[in-house]
Amino acid sequence: MATVKKDDRLTSSQSLLCVGFAGVFSKTVTSPLEVVKILSQIGTFHCRRGFMHSFVFICQNEGLRAFWKGNMVSCLRLFPYSAIHLATYKNIVHLHIDEQGDISQWRAIVAGGLAGISAALATYPLEVVETRLIAQNCQEPTYRGLLHSLSIIYRNEGLQALYRGFSLTVLGAVPFSVGCYAVYVNLDKMWQERHVRFTSLQNFINGCLAAGVAQTLSFPFETVKKKMQAQSLLLPHCGGVDVHFNGMIDCFKQVIKNKSVMALWSGLTANMVKIVPYFSLLFSCFEVCKQVCLYRNGYIISPLSYKLKPGVDQSLGPYELQEFKRYLRNRKSQRSSIGNRW
């Protein structure tokens, strides 16, 4: 949701690596909250006594390592997801920019939603594996790692099991985009100034607010999706789900009938608590990685400071800057050779 700001002084591969490393770091640190959220959505016995008790119960039954179940798969999924999302987003935006090179906020949000759906489609089997790894008891595992999980699910349940619940990703993108738009159209009123003058702190708060609103609106779709991903008649306790159902619509019905409407927001507390530390770590880690890249590209004097290098045109792209430096070196060598002749 809250995305890091694009810097044209980085190459595409550097941008992807910075986003990927920052995402891996923030996901790993906040993994315990993610595990509690997903277990709450599935409805396993771990989370039936509330948010705080879930941590104690998981630790007592499975140990500390249970808080990082599925994290490796989640981190591996991040790189292809980010690459596909970025490429798709650029292509969609390019089709809708005006003559001045601008795009409306609403179209940008829709482009982000469509890019997210495309990236999710390509990496959805990894998300299913992550959910299965989190749902199982790590003391008595059915699945052992990514390749073993994909093999077992495909052999026993077929290819459709690896895409079970994907339609909810598409449906959930609608309230998610509406939530983002509702926040962003009111930012100028909230801060009483135009968005082009927002500080880094204001942009961070804006991202957290938009993520909170958008994820809350789309959370019921996410909850049903996790139940569909986890459910399997071949697993102990049908994968740990707290209701039995046949298909997406029946899942909504059974949750409301046997639990309550509010059960569709199970795990929301863990999700809300996760937002601030996740995006704090994401932005700060990205900035550290970006400084290292800017130093290597020759824009700043040190990887520990944003102090600009004297005499360097910051508007040039990294390849243009390298070409310009090469031109200056060649020109200098030509002058010295002419001087030696004289």
Disulfide bonds with the S-S distance in Angstrom:
none
